[in-house]
Amino acid sequence: MTRCPALGLDIVSSGGRTAQSCAHFALEIASVIRAFDPSIDRIHLDRFPWQATDALRAQGFELADANEVLSPARAIKLAAEIPYFREAMSRIDAAVNRLETRAEPDRTESEVWAEFHYELMAKEGQYVSTRLFRSGANTFPYFQEAGGRPLQRGDLLCLDTDAIAYENYCVDYSRTFLCGDARASGDQRLLYGRTREQLEHNAALLKPEMSFRELAEMAWTVPEEHMASRYYCVGHGLGMSGEWPNIPHHQSGETYPLAGALQPGMIICLESYVGWDRSNEGVKLEDQFLILEDRVERMSSYPFDERLG
């Protein structure tokens, strides 16, 4: 079998010869496919530069999206994969514990966030895909990242793990802590209580073969004062990163856009965020669940902060 060197398909990796490299690549692919079966005229692609897709079309192929097939297939985990998730979870729990116990007033968000990284990497972890650790007013709205703000006594501290922890397997759960030895305010306890209620309500709904539409329709109703800042989906799949499905919220009067159901072997993360501009604070909680043949297992068990409720 002839071995060909890999070709760069963009301006950087091709050394400025994008068109030539893509044409050469497409010719190689066409040669291999036609040697196998000359009748094949349709191929599925994952992520390609547009120049490469144009070159494949020029070879006479009809192109389709491979993700429509591969993403739902990856959502069902093999039994052999589950121990890897469990080991990844134990390593992330240790990293979260280090962060929580070192989240002291006057340290910056980034300094405390580094504690999470230290523990994970010291145990041969791989990488953390976001910087979603924030404090105080940075907890509202969501998706602000760790920066130079010093933590203050009584701050809410929101953490989202989003980490590839062991053999490429991801762990994704969220916790919110209270910084220092302060007592939680009334607003903080209210936000935390509603966020926990949302998480537990939706967790109680999960069951094998439940449709995504049914889950969205029965999900916890976000109060109007929090609606503008609610999390963008009910939950999502997990594997070697965040995966299919992203389960949209139900919108009254609209046809639900996502077909499918919870299947045994899926790992689903339920998202819960409640915040408001009244105190410029928000609470983020999330847990990771394994769908089994006859039940649902909560994979994440890191403790909630009892001082917040």
N, C-alpha and C positions, 0 to 999 in steps of 0.2 A: 504494500500500500504506500503510495506516495505521500510524504508528509510535507505540508506547506507551512511557511511561517505565518503567524497571526498578522492580520492587517489592521492598522489603525483606521478608524472610520470617521474621524473628525479632524479639524484643522490642526489640533495639537498632536495627536498620536500618529497622524499620517505624514507629519513633517511638511504640511502645506499642500499635499497631493490628495485632497479629499475625493475629488471626482474620480481620479484614476484608481485609488484604493477601493472605493465603493463598487466601481465597475468590475474590477478584478475579483473582489469578494463575491459579487452576485454571480459571476461566471463560474466560480468554483462551486458555489451552492447548487446552481443549476446542473452542473456536470454530475455532482454526487447524486442528486435526486433523480435525474433522468437515467443514470446508470442503474439505479435501484428499481425505478418504475416510471417509464416514459409517460404514463397516463396521468401522473400527479401534476395538477396545475393550480392547486390551492395550498398555501402554507400559512401557518399561524406564527406570529411574531410577538415577542415580549416588548423589549425596549430597544429601539433602533433609531439612529439619526435619520432624518428624512431623506438625506441623500442616498442612504443605503436602501431604504424602501423604494425610492424611485428607480434605483438600479435593478432591484428584484422585479419590479413591474415591467421594466424594459426587457427582462428575460422571459416575459409572458406569464408570470405568476399572478394570481389573484391573492390578495393578502387579507388576513383576518387576525383578530385580537386573541393571542394565546391566553391572556389573563382570564377570559371568559370561561375557559376550561380549567386552567391551572389553579386559579385562586380558590374556587369552591373545593377542588380536590385537596389542596393543601390544608384546608380548614379541618379536615377529618384526620386526627392524629392516630398514628399506629400505637399499639400497646407498648412497643419497645421505646417510644419517645417519652412516655410519661415520667419514668424515673429521672430523665434529664431535666424536665421541668421542676421536679421536686428538689433536686440538688441545686438547681439555679435559685429556687425560692429560698433555701436555707442560707445561701450566700448573700442574697439581697437582704434578708431579715437581719443578718449581722451588720451589714452596711447601714441600714436604717437605724439600728440601735446605736451605732457609733455616732451617727449624725444627731439623733435625738439627745443623747447624753452630753454632747459637746455644743449644743445650740445655746450658747450663753450670750447675755446682753453685751453689746459693744463689739462683738465680732461681726464681720460683714457677712452678707448672704453668701458670697463666693467662698469665703474662708470656711464656713460651715458646710457648704456644698462639697468642698474638697475633702471633708472627712468621709463622706459617702464614697467618693471615688477611691480614697486611700484604702478603705477596708475591702472594697470590691476587687481592686487591682492586686492587693496583697494576697488575695485568695485566687489568683489567676483568672479573674473576671476579664471581660473583653472590652466592652465600651458602653457608655451611657449616651443615648441618642438625643437627649434634650437637656436643658438646664432649668427644669421646672421646679425650682425651690425659691420661694419668695416670702416676704414678711410684711406685716403691718399693712399700710395702704397699697403695697404692691400686690396684695392678694386679691384686689379688685381693680379691673376685671381680670378674668383668668388668662393664662398663657403669657404672663410676664415672666422673664427669666432672671436667674440669679445675677446679682450685680454688686455694687459697692455700698449698698445701704447698710448701716450698722443695725443689728438687731436691738430691739428695746424690750425691756421688761414688760410683760403683758401683751406683746405682739402675738397675733396668729401667725403660724408658720406652716405653709402649705408645701407638701412634697409629693412629686410624682416620680416613681422609680424609673420607668422606661429604660431598662438596662438589659443588655445582652450579657448574661451572667455565667453561662456554662455551656460549652460545646455548641455555641451559636443559638441557644434557646433564651427566649426573652421572658422577663418578669415585669408585670405592669400592675401595680396597685398604688393607691394614694392614701396619705394620712395627713391630718392637720393637728399640730401641737400648739400648746401655749408656752411662750418663752418665759423662762425664769420662774420665780416663786410667787408671781402675782395671782390674784383671783380673777377668774373670767368675768367679763362684763355681761350685762343682760343681753345686749345685742349679740355678743359672741356666742353665748349659750343658745340663743334663739336660732342663729344661723347654723350652728353645729347640730342642734336638734333636728332641724328641717332637713339638713343634708343627710344625716344618719337615717332619718325616716325614709327619705327617697331611696337610699341604697338598700335598706332592709325590705321595703315594699317591693322593689323591683326584683330583689334576690328571691323573695318568696314566690314570685311568678314563674321562675325558670323551671322548665320541665322538658324532657325529651319529646321531640316532635311538635313542640309549640311553634307556630308560625311567627316570623318576624313581625308581621302585621299585628297579630294578636298581642304580642308582647308590647309593642308600641302603643296600641290602643288601651291596654290595661295599666300602662306605666303610671307612676306617681304624677299627679297633676301639679305642675310648678305654679306657685302663687303668682299673681299678676305682678307684684312688686319685684319679683326676681326673674320674670320671663325674658326681659331684654338681655340678660347676661347668662342665661342657662347654657349648659354644655351643649355642643352642637349635635350630639347623637345620644341615644339611649345606652349604647354599648358597642363593642366591637370584638372581632376575633383576635387571636394571638397565636403566634408560632415562633418564628425566628425574628419577628418584628410584629408591629401591629398589622393585622391581616383582615381579609374578608371574613365576615361581613361587617361593614359599618351600618348599624341599625338606625335608620332615621326616626325622628319623632313623628308621631301621627299628627296630621294637619286636617282639621275638620273641613269637610267638603271636598277634599282632594283624594284622588286614587293613590293608595299606598304604593310607593315606587319599587320596593324590594321584595321579590318573590323568594320563597325558601322557608326553612324551618330549622330549629335547633336539632342537631343530629348527634347521636352518641359519638364521642371522639373529638367534638369541638371544645375549644377553650374560649370562653367568653368573658370579657371584662366589662363590668357595669360601671358606668360613669355617673358621679353625683357631684354637682357643684351648685351652691346657693350663695349668692352675694348681693350686695346692694350699695348704692352710693350714699345711703343715710349715714353710715359709719365708714364708708370706703374700705370695707372688708368683705372677704369671701372665705368659704370653707370648701375644701376639695377632699372627697373620699372616693375610693374606688376599690373593688375587690375582683379577684380572678377566680373563675368557676370552670370546673370540668363537667361536661355533660356526659353522663353514663347511660347505660341501657335502661335502668330503672330508677335513677335518682340523679341528683346534682351534687357535686362535691365542691365545697368552698376551699380552694387551694391556698389562699392567702389568709393568714391568721395573726398577723402582727397586731398587737393590742391598740385599741383606741385610747385617746387621752381622756381619762375619767374626769379630769377637772373641767372639761368642756361639756360633759353630759353623757 
